[in-house]
Amino acid sequence: MNYLPIDHKPEIQASYVRFRELLIEIPEIDKKTTLGQWLFWGGLLGTIIWIVRIFFGRELPPSIGGLLLLSFIVGWVYKTDALKKEHALLTERSEIKNKMEAIGVHFSDMFGQVTVYAGSIADGNAVSPLSDSCYR
């Protein structure tokens, strides 16, 4: 059985906890991004249809056009903000993985769970970084 390096115990434990938090936060931000995308594209398509109808003399009430345009703008702002946050979280997750791999600890986040491996993943030495018994 491989052990985690005790010299990096606080860093490994803090990274493990943050990695688990990111596993929860990223899907939440993804939902916001999806909502923003729907608002953006729905508002854009509706606005285009509204303009085309005006072109052919079949106007819709101006309030509908205003709502469609508002949906487009709100969706654009909302999705842009959510994409920035999502990118920052994904970057942080990648940095944690790279930093831990440099130490010899591998984080796997398959199926919504975080598994920590001492050494290589192929060896299958899954350990619990919050337990003192896996450090040497």
Secondary structure, 3 states (H helix, E strand, C coil): CCCECHHHHHHHHHHHHHHHHHHHHHHHHHHHHHHHHHHHHHHHHHHHHHHHHHHCCCCCCHHHHHHHHHHHHHHHHHHHHHHHHHHHHHHHHHHHHHHHHHHCEEEECHHHCCEEEECCHHHCCEECCCCHHHEC
